[in-house]
Amino acid sequence: MSTLILVVFVALVGEIRASEGFCEDYLDCMQRLEAKQNDCLLTERNVQMSSSDTCTRRKWDVKMALNGLHLRRAELARDCVQKNIKDATISEFTLSADQLQTCRSIHAKFPFAPGNKRRKRSSSTSKGSKKKDSRRKALLCRKDTKLWHKQCSELAKCCPLTEDCKVNTKGIMEQIYEERRKLRDLNENCH
C-alpha cells in the first residue's frame, strides 16, 4: 500500500513540475528576440546606407556584422533547446527549491516582457528629420533588443538545457568578442 502511495505521489509531483514550462518560455522569448533582431537589422541597414562619412560607414559595417552574429547565436541557442525540448521536464526537475522559486517569479513576469509594447508615432515628420527619425528608430530597436536579450538570459537560467547548448554557440561568441574589439578600436581611433 505504501509503495502505491509513493508512486502516486511521485506521479503527481512529476505532473506539477512538468507544467512549469520554463524551457518553453525560453523558446518563446528567443523567437521574439530573433524577430526583434531581424527588425533591427533592416532598420540599421537603412541608416547605414544613408551614412556618407567613411569612418561612420566602417563603424556601421562592424555593427552590422555584430548584429548578424548575435542573430546567428540566438538561432543556434533556440534550435538546440528546441531539438532537446522533450528532455525539458527532466532537466527542470533538477532545479533546487530556491531556483524553482526564482524561476516561478521570472515565469510570472514573462508575458509582460519589456519592449513588447508598441511605441506611439510622432504626429509630424519633415524631410529634414527623417534621417534623425531613422537613427532614433535604430536606437530604440537596439534598446528593445537589449531588453529582450536580458529577459531571455533570465529565462535561460531556468532551463538547464541551455547550459548544454552553450557548446553550440562558443565559436559565434568568439567572433562576437572579436567584432566588439574592432568596434571599440574604431570608436577610439576613428572620429
VEXSE-466851 format. One record per residue (C-alpha): x, y negated, z negated; residue in three letters; residue number from 1. Coordinates in nm, 3 decimals. Layout:
N
+---------+---------+---------+-----+-----+
!      px !      py !      pz !   r !   k !
+---------+---------+---------+-----+-----+
!       X !       Y !       Z ! ALA ! NUM !
...
+---------+---------+---------+-----+-----+
REM end
This chain:
191
+---------+---------+---------+-----+-----+
!      px !      py !      pz !   r !   k !
+---------+---------+---------+-----+-----+
!   0.000 !   0.000 !   0.000 ! MET !   1 !
!   0.277 !  -0.246 !  -0.091 ! SER !   2 !
!   0.452 !  -0.174 !   0.241 ! THR !   3 !
!   0.133 !  -0.262 !   0.427 ! LEU !   4 !
!   0.102 !  -0.590 !   0.236 ! ILE !   5 !
!   0.465 !  -0.671 !   0.313 ! LEU !   6 !
!   0.414 !  -0.601 !   0.685 ! VAL !   7 !
!   0.102 !  -0.820 !   0.693 ! VAL !   8 !
!   0.286 !  -1.097 !   0.504 ! PHE !   9 !
!   0.584 !  -1.086 !   0.744 ! VAL !  10 !
!   0.347 !  -1.090 !   1.041 ! ALA !  11 !
!   0.162 !  -1.393 !   0.900 ! LEU !  12 !
!   0.485 !  -1.579 !   0.824 ! VAL !  13 !
!   0.608 !  -1.496 !   1.174 ! GLY !  14 !
!   0.284 !  -1.630 !   1.317 ! GLU !  15 !
!   0.314 !  -1.953 !   1.117 ! ILE !  16 !
!   0.676 !  -2.003 !   1.214 ! ARG !  17 !
!   0.607 !  -1.915 !   1.579 ! ALA !  18 !
!   0.371 !  -2.211 !   1.610 ! SER !  19 !
!   0.634 !  -2.475 !   1.519 ! GLU !  20 !
!   0.721 !  -2.547 !   1.883 ! GLY !  21 !
!   1.047 !  -2.734 !   1.822 ! PHE !  22 !
!   1.213 !  -2.596 !   2.136 ! CYS !  23 !
!   0.901 !  -2.675 !   2.341 ! GLU !  24 !
!   0.913 !  -3.033 !   2.211 ! ASP !  25 !
!   1.279 !  -3.049 !   2.309 ! TYR !  26 !
!   1.198 !  -2.926 !   2.662 ! LEU !  27 !
!   0.917 !  -3.182 !   2.693 ! ASP !  28 !
!   1.150 !  -3.458 !   2.572 ! CYS !  29 !
!   1.422 !  -3.353 !   2.816 ! MET !  30 !
!   1.175 !  -3.355 !   3.105 ! GLN !  31 !
!   1.066 !  -3.707 !   3.012 ! ARG !  32 !
!   1.430 !  -3.814 !   2.971 ! LEU !  33 !
!   1.513 !  -3.673 !   3.313 ! GLU !  34 !
!   1.221 !  -3.861 !   3.472 ! ALA !  35 !
!   1.333 !  -4.183 !   3.299 ! LYS !  36 !
!   1.692 !  -4.131 !   3.416 ! GLN !  37 !
!   1.568 !  -4.085 !   3.774 ! ASN !  38 !
!   1.369 !  -4.409 !   3.750 ! ASP !  39 !
!   1.674 !  -4.590 !   3.616 ! CYS !  40 !
!   1.895 !  -4.458 !   3.895 ! LEU !  41 !
!   1.657 !  -4.606 !   4.153 ! LEU !  42 !
!   1.627 !  -4.937 !   3.968 ! THR !  43 !
!   2.001 !  -4.971 !   3.919 ! GLU !  44 !
!   2.075 !  -4.874 !   4.278 ! ARG !  45 !
!   1.866 !  -5.173 !   4.388 ! ASN !  46 !
!   2.060 !  -5.403 !   4.154 ! VAL !  47 !
!   2.390 !  -5.257 !   4.272 ! GLN !  48 !
!   2.305 !  -5.334 !   4.635 ! MET !  49 !
!   2.243 !  -5.699 !   4.551 ! SER !  50 !
!   2.590 !  -5.746 !   4.396 ! SER !  51 !
!   2.840 !  -5.929 !   4.615 ! SER !  52 !
!   3.142 !  -5.960 !   4.385 ! ASP !  53 !
!   3.388 !  -5.668 !   4.434 ! THR !  54 !
!   3.460 !  -5.641 !   4.062 ! CYS !  55 !
!   3.091 !  -5.616 !   3.981 ! THR !  56 !
!   3.043 !  -5.363 !   4.260 ! ARG !  57 !
!   3.321 !  -5.143 !   4.120 ! ARG !  58 !
!   3.158 !  -5.156 !   3.775 ! LYS !  59 !
!   2.821 !  -5.062 !   3.926 ! TRP !  60 !
!   2.980 !  -4.773 !   4.115 ! ASP !  61 !
!   3.118 !  -4.631 !   3.790 ! VAL !  62 !
!   2.786 !  -4.693 !   3.611 ! LYS !  63 !
!   2.601 !  -4.512 !   3.889 ! MET !  64 !
!   2.842 !  -4.217 !   3.868 ! ALA !  65 !
!   2.794 !  -4.214 !   3.491 ! LEU !  66 !
!   2.415 !  -4.221 !   3.524 ! ASN !  67 !
!   2.430 !  -3.932 !   3.771 ! GLY !  68 !
!   2.642 !  -3.730 !   3.529 ! LEU !  69 !
!   2.402 !  -3.800 !   3.242 ! HIS !  70 !
!   2.115 !  -3.685 !   3.462 ! LEU !  71 !
!   2.300 !  -3.366 !   3.556 ! ARG !  72 !
!   2.384 !  -3.297 !   3.190 ! ARG !  73 !
!   2.018 !  -3.336 !   3.091 ! ALA !  74 !
!   1.914 !  -3.099 !   3.372 ! GLU !  75 !
!   2.165 !  -2.833 !   3.265 ! LEU !  76 !
!   2.067 !  -2.856 !   2.897 ! ALA !  77 !
!   1.696 !  -2.839 !   2.977 ! ARG !  78 !
!   1.739 !  -2.549 !   3.221 ! ASP !  79 !
!   1.943 !  -2.349 !   2.968 ! CYS !  80 !
!   1.683 !  -2.386 !   2.693 ! VAL !  81 !
!   1.403 !  -2.313 !   2.943 ! GLN !  82 !
!   1.578 !  -1.994 !   3.054 ! LYS !  83 !
!   1.607 !  -1.873 !   2.693 ! ASN !  84 !
!   1.273 !  -2.005 !   2.564 ! ILE !  85 !
!   1.150 !  -1.654 !   2.484 ! LYS !  86 !
!   1.412 !  -1.650 !   2.204 ! ASP !  87 !
!   1.290 !  -1.982 !   2.061 ! ALA !  88 !
!   1.073 !  -1.831 !   1.790 ! THR !  89 !
!   1.357 !  -1.613 !   1.666 ! ILE !  90 !
!   1.606 !  -1.899 !   1.674 ! SER !  91 !
!   1.368 !  -2.138 !   1.495 ! GLU !  92 !
!   1.323 !  -1.873 !   1.225 ! PHE !  93 !
!   1.692 !  -1.924 !   1.133 ! THR !  94 !
!   1.630 !  -2.283 !   1.019 ! LEU !  95 !
!   1.669 !  -2.342 !   0.645 ! SER !  96 !
!   1.383 !  -2.480 !   0.436 ! ALA !  97 !
!   1.540 !  -2.829 !   0.437 ! ASP !  98 !
!   1.597 !  -2.818 !   0.812 ! GLN !  99 !
!   1.242 !  -2.697 !   0.863 ! LEU ! 100 !
!   1.102 !  -2.988 !   0.661 ! GLN ! 101 !
!   1.314 !  -3.238 !   0.856 ! THR ! 102 !
!   1.214 !  -3.079 !   1.184 ! CYS ! 103 !
!   0.846 !  -3.091 !   1.096 ! ARG ! 104 !
!   0.883 !  -3.463 !   1.032 ! SER ! 105 !
!   1.057 !  -3.513 !   1.369 ! ILE ! 106 !
!   0.796 !  -3.291 !   1.537 ! HIS ! 107 !
!   0.514 !  -3.502 !   1.391 ! ALA ! 108 !
!   0.667 !  -3.824 !   1.531 ! LYS ! 109 !
!   0.749 !  -3.686 !   1.875 ! PHE ! 110 !
!   0.427 !  -3.773 !   2.065 ! PRO ! 111 !
!   0.490 !  -4.136 !   1.971 ! PHE ! 112 !
!   0.842 !  -4.145 !   2.110 ! ALA ! 113 !
!   0.981 !  -4.495 !   2.170 ! PRO ! 114 !
!   0.995 !  -4.610 !   2.528 ! GLY ! 115 !
!   0.676 !  -4.425 !   2.610 ! ASN ! 116 !
!   0.470 !  -4.742 !   2.631 ! LYS ! 117 !
!   0.422 !  -4.941 !   2.948 ! ARG ! 118 !
!   0.555 !  -5.293 !   2.940 ! ARG ! 119 !
!   0.348 !  -5.594 !   3.040 ! LYS ! 120 !
!   0.427 !  -5.752 !   3.373 ! ARG ! 121 !
!   0.510 !  -6.118 !   3.384 ! SER ! 122 !
!   0.239 !  -6.324 !   3.546 ! SER ! 123 !
!   0.458 !  -6.524 !   3.783 ! SER ! 124 !
!   0.775 !  -6.439 !   3.970 ! THR ! 125 !
!   0.959 !  -6.673 !   4.201 ! SER ! 126 !
!   1.209 !  -6.575 !   4.469 ! LYS ! 127 !
!   1.499 !  -6.701 !   4.260 ! GLY ! 128 !
!   1.401 !  -6.496 !   3.960 ! SER ! 129 !
!   1.362 !  -6.165 !   4.149 ! LYS ! 130 !
!   1.733 !  -6.091 !   4.111 ! LYS ! 131 !
!   1.718 !  -6.167 !   3.738 ! LYS ! 132 !
!   1.397 !  -5.964 !   3.710 ! ASP ! 133 !
!   1.555 !  -5.657 !   3.870 ! SER ! 134 !
!   1.854 !  -5.684 !   3.636 ! ARG ! 135 !
!   1.617 !  -5.719 !   3.341 ! ARG ! 136 !
!   1.426 !  -5.410 !   3.458 ! LYS ! 137 !
!   1.753 !  -5.218 !   3.480 ! ALA ! 138 !
!   1.847 !  -5.327 !   3.128 ! LEU ! 139 !
!   1.506 !  -5.228 !   2.987 ! LEU ! 140 !
!   1.528 !  -4.897 !   3.168 ! CYS ! 141 !
!   1.870 !  -4.828 !   3.014 ! ARG ! 142 !
!   1.735 !  -4.916 !   2.667 ! LYS ! 143 !
!   1.436 !  -4.685 !   2.711 ! ASP ! 144 !
!   1.666 !  -4.408 !   2.832 ! THR ! 145 !
!   1.886 !  -4.450 !   2.524 ! LYS ! 146 !
!   1.578 !  -4.425 !   2.300 ! LEU ! 147 !
!   1.463 !  -4.109 !   2.479 ! TRP ! 148 !
!   1.814 !  -3.965 !   2.454 ! HIS ! 149 !
!   1.815 !  -4.036 !   2.079 ! LYS ! 150 !
!   1.474 !  -3.871 !   2.039 ! GLN ! 151 !
!   1.585 !  -3.563 !   2.237 ! CYS ! 152 !
!   1.904 !  -3.540 !   2.031 ! SER ! 153 !
!   1.696 !  -3.535 !   1.712 ! GLU ! 154 !
!   1.473 !  -3.264 !   1.855 ! LEU ! 155 !
!   1.779 !  -3.065 !   1.969 ! ALA ! 156 !
!   1.881 !  -3.024 !   1.603 ! LYS ! 157 !
!   1.555 !  -2.835 !   1.552 ! CYS ! 158 !
!   1.605 !  -2.599 !   1.846 ! CYS ! 159 !
!   1.901 !  -2.372 !   1.770 ! PRO ! 160 !
!   1.907 !  -2.264 !   2.137 ! LEU ! 161 !
!   2.070 !  -2.598 !   2.223 ! THR ! 162 !
!   2.390 !  -2.503 !   2.039 ! GLU ! 163 !
!   2.444 !  -2.208 !   2.273 ! ASP ! 164 !
!   2.362 !  -2.429 !   2.572 ! CYS ! 165 !
!   2.634 !  -2.684 !   2.493 ! LYS ! 166 !
!   2.882 !  -2.450 !   2.664 ! VAL ! 167 !
!   2.700 !  -2.515 !   2.994 ! ASN ! 168 !
!   2.745 !  -2.892 !   2.965 ! THR ! 169 !
!   3.107 !  -2.903 !   2.844 ! LYS ! 170 !
!   3.251 !  -2.975 !   3.191 ! GLY ! 171 !
!   2.997 !  -3.251 !   3.256 ! ILE ! 172 !
!   3.071 !  -3.407 !   2.915 ! MET ! 173 !
!   3.442 !  -3.425 !   3.001 ! GLU ! 174 !
!   3.352 !  -3.605 !   3.325 ! GLN ! 175 !
!   3.124 !  -3.842 !   3.131 ! ILE ! 176 !
!   3.408 !  -3.927 !   2.890 ! TYR ! 177 !
!   3.638 !  -3.995 !   3.188 ! GLU ! 178 !
!   3.383 !  -4.225 !   3.357 ! GLU ! 179 !
!   3.328 !  -4.412 !   3.029 ! ARG ! 180 !
!   3.703 !  -4.465 !   3.004 ! ARG ! 181 !
!   3.708 !  -4.601 !   3.361 ! LYS ! 182 !
!   3.422 !  -4.837 !   3.278 ! LEU ! 183 !
!   3.598 !  -4.964 !   2.964 ! ARG ! 184 !
!   3.914 !  -5.024 !   3.169 ! ASP ! 185 !
!   3.714 !  -5.215 !   3.431 ! LEU ! 186 !
!   3.541 !  -5.423 !   3.164 ! ASN ! 187 !
!   3.877 !  -5.515 !   3.011 ! GLU ! 188 !
!   4.070 !  -5.579 !   3.334 ! ASN ! 189 !
!   3.812 !  -5.687 !   3.589 ! CYS ! 190 !
!   3.644 !  -6.024 !   3.533 ! HIS ! 191 !
+---------+---------+---------+-----+-----+
REM end
